[in-house]
Amino acid sequence: LLEKMAEQQTQADVVTYNALISACAAAQRWEQALGLLASMPELVLRPDVISYSAAITACETSKGWVDTLHMLSDLRLNVLRPNVITYNASMSVLEKSQQWEKALQLLSEMRREGIEPDLVSYNALLE
């Protein structure tokens, strides 16, 4: 898709990258998803909370809990605020990686940040 856009001299934007990262997550291609996220600043594209949430979701198949925690940190360094989707995806990765204590810490952090956990939040901890 990116090559075709370049051929047509069409500029990819954050929405395009978010869709590509989400597609990689759905196809269980976590390495490509993380690569796309990492390439965004080089293209003068600022990842948003959707970019990070989609990339974190991609880590579920790899059990990439370390990558997940790094992305949460990067998200904050970029002055972005995780939302319930970001937290839910992160807790799911941590739970699947048997890092339940870290997942519980995120649940507490969520509450401290004023983000109300939902049914998905609690299910992510029980999977």
Secondary structure, 3 states (H helix, E strand, C coil): CHHHHHHCCCCCCHHHHHHHHHHHHHCCCHHHHHHHHHHCHHHCCCCCHHHHHHHHHHCCCCCCHHHHHHHHHHHHHCCCCCCHHHHHHHHHHHHHCCCHHHHHHHHHHHHHCCCCCCHHHHHHHHC
